């Protein structure tokens, strides 16, 4: 079984395509949004395929998706590092370790700076509260402070650190703690995407697609979390996520027949586009609910 944190985020599909609700082939239907290009008809072999990961990405890997979507810089949207000392419970520490990880990945898009260092130190301090060794984060922090490493190297080291953190928790029988970390990262990624990228007045089809695809990631996340109902915090947030899932269940995503390619070895599927029945009203409800949920999570 691969590390869960090696698959976190955000914008993905369930593992078994044969039984997914909402992934359909149709010849005719009126979509609310479409990411098929107008010049793709009759030139399918020349059209570049879009790759969508199914599984869950680490908080650090999410930034590659943000980068493709052109997320603007706005650090006011992030969870301030000054909050770290106020997270006293293990559940709050684990959730916000995931949140701070996504915030770090977001900042990486704009170059190495003091803010990145602050978030790296914060992630180390939060992981300490969870009994995770300092050594997992020592190397990336030293490298960035010494200014001798490229941003991509730092991202690799931080991604490796998150994988080690998750493995450490699992080895200690604390899978629910790792699950809360994953959940926090997913919610933060959704929060940044819906607040900074999604424009309800002029929705971009690609952005809508990435948000809509979360219906499958959310199902995967809920399936994982139900294994740890002995943790009351997991039960609490599972109920919250199930409520959010109701919004995702109101729409479908369609692919043209013969256009969907599945690469199980790399855990991605490829298509030249998709059509979605999601409405702006539903997207706004998702955005607002995610905002409320995230506010609750970052509140001490």
ChimeraX attribute file (.defattr): number of C-alpha atoms within 10 A of each C-alpha:
attribute: neighborCount
match mode: 1-to-1
recipient: residues
	/A:1	3
	/A:2	7
	/A:3	15
	/A:4	21
	/A:5	28
	/A:6	21
	/A:7	21
	/A:8	27
	/A:9	33
	/A:10	30
	/A:11	26
	/A:12	28
	/A:13	25
	/A:14	23
	/A:15	17
	/A:16	9
	/A:17	12
	/A:18	8
	/A:19	9
	/A:20	13
	/A:21	13
	/A:22	18
	/A:23	18
	/A:24	14
	/A:25	16
	/A:26	11
	/A:27	8
	/A:28	7
	/A:29	10
	/A:30	9
	/A:31	15
	/A:32	13
	/A:33	20
	/A:34	21
	/A:35	17
	/A:36	18
	/A:37	11
	/A:38	7
	/A:39	9
	/A:40	14
	/A:41	9
	/A:42	8
	/A:43	8
	/A:44	13
	/A:45	9
	/A:46	9
	/A:47	16
	/A:48	12
	/A:49	16
	/A:50	14
	/A:51	17
	/A:52	18
	/A:53	21
	/A:54	26
	/A:55	23
	/A:56	26
	/A:57	23
	/A:58	27
	/A:59	33
	/A:60	29
	/A:61	24
	/A:62	24
	/A:63	24
	/A:64	14
	/A:65	18
	/A:66	20
	/A:67	15
	/A:68	8
	/A:69	16
	/A:70	13
	/A:71	18
	/A:72	14
	/A:73	12
	/A:74	11
	/A:75	12
	/A:76	7
	/A:77	13
	/A:78	18
	/A:79	20
	/A:80	15
	/A:81	16
	/A:82	10
	/A:83	13
	/A:84	21
	/A:85	13
	/A:86	12
	/A:87	18
	/A:88	12
	/A:89	11
	/A:90	16
	/A:91	21
	/A:92	22
	/A:93	28
	/A:94	25
	/A:95	26
	/A:96	31
	/A:97	29
	/A:98	32
	/A:99	27
	/A:100	28
	/A:101	29
	/A:102	29
	/A:103	28
	/A:104	25
	/A:105	25
	/A:106	29
	/A:107	20
	/A:108	21
	/A:109	17
	/A:110	13
	/A:111	12
	/A:112	17
	/A:113	13
	/A:114	11
	/A:115	15
	/A:116	20
	/A:117	17
	/A:118	16
	/A:119	23
	/A:120	23
	/A:121	17
	/A:122	23
	/A:123	24
	/A:124	22
	/A:125	18
	/A:126	25
	/A:127	23
	/A:128	13
	/A:129	17
	/A:130	19
	/A:131	12
	/A:132	18
	/A:133	15
	/A:134	12
	/A:135	10
	/A:136	19
	/A:137	23
	/A:138	15
	/A:139	15
	/A:140	24
	/A:141	20
	/A:142	13
	/A:143	15
	/A:144	20
	/A:145	14
	/A:146	9
	/A:147	12
	/A:148	11
	/A:149	14
	/A:150	12
	/A:151	16
	/A:152	10
	/A:153	14
	/A:154	19
	/A:155	18
	/A:156	13
	/A:157	20
	/A:158	26
	/A:159	22
	/A:160	18
	/A:161	20
	/A:162	25
	/A:163	18
	/A:164	19
	/A:165	21
	/A:166	23
	/A:167	19
	/A:168	17
	/A:169	18
	/A:170	17
	/A:171	10
	/A:172	9
	/A:173	11
	/A:174	15
	/A:175	20
	/A:176	23
	/A:177	24
	/A:178	25
	/A:179	26
	/A:180	24
	/A:181	27
	/A:182	31
	/A:183	27
	/A:184	29
	/A:185	31
	/A:186	28
	/A:187	24
	/A:188	32
	/A:189	29
	/A:190	23
	/A:191	24
	/A:192	23
	/A:193	22
	/A:194	22
	/A:195	17
	/A:196	16
	/A:197	18
	/A:198	23
	/A:199	15
	/A:200	15
	/A:201	7
	/A:202	8
	/A:203	14
	/A:204	16
	/A:205	19
	/A:206	17
	/A:207	18
	/A:208	24
	/A:209	20
	/A:210	19
	/A:211	21
	/A:212	23
	/A:213	23
	/A:214	21
	/A:215	25
	/A:216	25
	/A:217	24
	/A:218	26
	/A:219	18
	/A:220	18
	/A:221	22
	/A:222	20
	/A:223	11
	/A:224	14
	/A:225	22
	/A:226	14
	/A:227	14
	/A:228	16
	/A:229	13
	/A:230	10
	/A:231	14
	/A:232	11
	/A:233	15
	/A:234	22
	/A:235	16
	/A:236	11
	/A:237	17
	/A:238	19
	/A:239	12
	/A:240	14
	/A:241	20
	/A:242	14
	/A:243	12
	/A:244	19
	/A:245	18
	/A:246	12
	/A:247	16
	/A:248	24
	/A:249	13
	/A:250	12
	/A:251	16
	/A:252	18
	/A:253	21
	/A:254	20
	/A:255	20
	/A:256	17
	/A:257	10
	/A:258	8
	/A:259	14
	/A:260	17
	/A:261	13
	/A:262	14
	/A:263	11
	/A:264	11
	/A:265	6
	/A:266	9
	/A:267	17
	/A:268	18
	/A:269	19
	/A:270	16
	/A:271	20
	/A:272	21
	/A:273	23
	/A:274	24
	/A:275	23
	/A:276	24
	/A:277	18
	/A:278	21
	/A:279	15
	/A:280	17
	/A:281	10
	/A:282	15
	/A:283	20
	/A:284	15
	/A:285	15
	/A:286	21
	/A:287	21
	/A:288	15
	/A:289	18
	/A:290	23
	/A:291	19
	/A:292	11
	/A:293	18
	/A:294	19
	/A:295	14
	/A:296	10
	/A:297	18
	/A:298	22
	/A:299	12
	/A:300	14
